[in-house]
């Protein structure tokens, strides 16, 4: 789990750094990726098989089977889902702006924080992971 956490944190850090630039497509993409890695990290933590997918809705569904509280982040996953591909390969009509990038970053941050809280809960005995 530790290497998965490091990967998630690095991707989130890239998005945070790029937020200060005009690389809005990259911010949106890396934000989605950080949420994806966090959800997959939770599944690994719960010793579940990981699907090769970028579909956050599907990943939240898998997490919700283990913990119904994941339904709380379904709308966020739905918001972030298109950023996996739509802004990675933008057309002239799909170029994200600063507001899109900031929104993606803030939404991804919510999923990452939600997962970190779930993994670090004292009753699980994993408070020193992060």
C-alpha positions in Angstrom: 0.0 0.0 0.0 2.8 2.4 0.7 4.0 2.6 -2.9 0.4 3.1 -4.0 0.1 6.0 -1.5 3.3 7.6 -2.8 2.0 7.3 -6.4 -1.3 8.9 -5.5 0.5 11.7 -3.6 2.9 12.4 -6.4 0.1 12.6 -9.0 -1.9 15.0 -6.7 1.3 17.0 -6.2 1.8 17.3 -10.0 -1.8 18.6 -10.3 -1.3 21.1 -7.5 1.9 22.4 -9.1 0.4 22.7 -12.6 -2.6 24.6 -11.1 -0.2 27.6 -10.9 0.4 27.4 -14.7 -1.8 27.6 -17.8 -1.5 23.8 -18.5 -5.2 23.4 -17.7 -5.6 20.1 -19.6 -2.8 18.6 -17.5 -4.3 19.8 -14.3 -7.6 18.2 -15.1 -6.1 15.0 -16.2 -3.7 14.6 -13.2 -6.6 15.6 -10.8 -8.7 12.7 -12.2 -5.7 10.4 -12.0 -5.1 11.2 -8.3 -8.8 10.4 -7.5 -8.5 7.2 -9.5 -5.3 6.1 -7.7 -6.8 6.9 -4.3 -9.9 4.7 -5.0 -7.7 1.9 -6.3 -5.5 2.3 -3.2 -8.6 1.8 -1.1 -9.4 -1.4 -3.0 -5.8 -2.6 -2.5 -6.0 -1.8 1.2 -9.2 -4.0 1.3 -7.3 -6.7 -0.6 -9.6 -6.4 -3.7 -8.7 -7.1 -7.3 -8.0 -3.9 -9.3 -9.7 -3.4 -12.6 -7.8 -1.8 -15.4 -10.2 1.1 -15.8 -10.2 4.9 -15.6 -13.9 4.9 -14.8 -14.3 6.5 -11.4 -18.0 5.7 -11.2 -17.2 2.0 -11.5 -14.4 2.3 -8.9 -16.6 4.2 -6.5 -19.2 1.4 -7.0 -16.6 -1.2 -6.1 -15.6 0.7 -3.0 -19.2 1.2 -2.0 -19.7 -2.6 -1.9 -17.1 -2.6 0.8 -18.2 0.6 2.6 -21.6 2.2 1.8 -20.3 5.6 2.7 -18.5 5.8 -0.6 -21.9 6.6 -2.2 -21.1 10.1 -0.8 -18.4 10.7 -3.5 -20.4 9.3 -6.4 -21.3 12.8 -7.7 -17.7 13.9 -7.5 -16.6 10.8 -9.4 -19.2 11.6 -12.1 -17.9 15.2 -12.3 -14.2 14.0 -12.6 -14.8 11.0 -14.9 -14.5 12.9 -18.3 -11.2 14.4 -17.3 -9.5 11.0 -17.8 -9.9 11.3 -21.6 -11.8 14.4 -22.7 -9.2 16.9 -21.7 -6.2 14.7 -22.2 -7.0 14.7 -26.0 -8.8 18.1 -26.3 -10.3 19.3 -29.5 -10.7 23.0 -30.2 -14.1 22.8 -28.5 -13.0 20.9 -25.4 -10.1 22.9 -24.1 -10.4 23.3 -20.3 -10.0 26.8 -18.8 -8.7 27.8 -15.4 -12.2 27.2 -13.8 -12.3 23.6 -15.2 -8.8 22.9 -13.9 -9.5 24.4 -10.4 -12.8 22.5 -10.2 -11.2 19.2 -11.1 -8.4 19.8 -8.6 -10.8 20.6 -5.8 -13.1 17.7 -6.6 -10.2 15.2 -6.7 -8.9 16.6 -3.4 -12.3 15.6 -1.8 -12.0 12.0 -3.0 -8.3 11.8 -1.9 -9.2 13.2 1.5 -12.2 10.8 1.8 -10.0 7.8 1.0 -7.2 8.9 3.3 -9.7 9.2 6.1 -11.1 5.8 5.5 -7.7 4.1 5.4 -6.5 6.0 8.5 -9.4 5.4 10.8 -8.2 4.4 14.3 -10.5 1.4 14.5 -8.6 -0.1 11.6 -5.3 0.4 13.3 -3.6 2.2 10.4 -3.2 5.7 11.8 0.5 5.8 10.9 0.2 5.2 7.2 0.4 8.8 6.2 
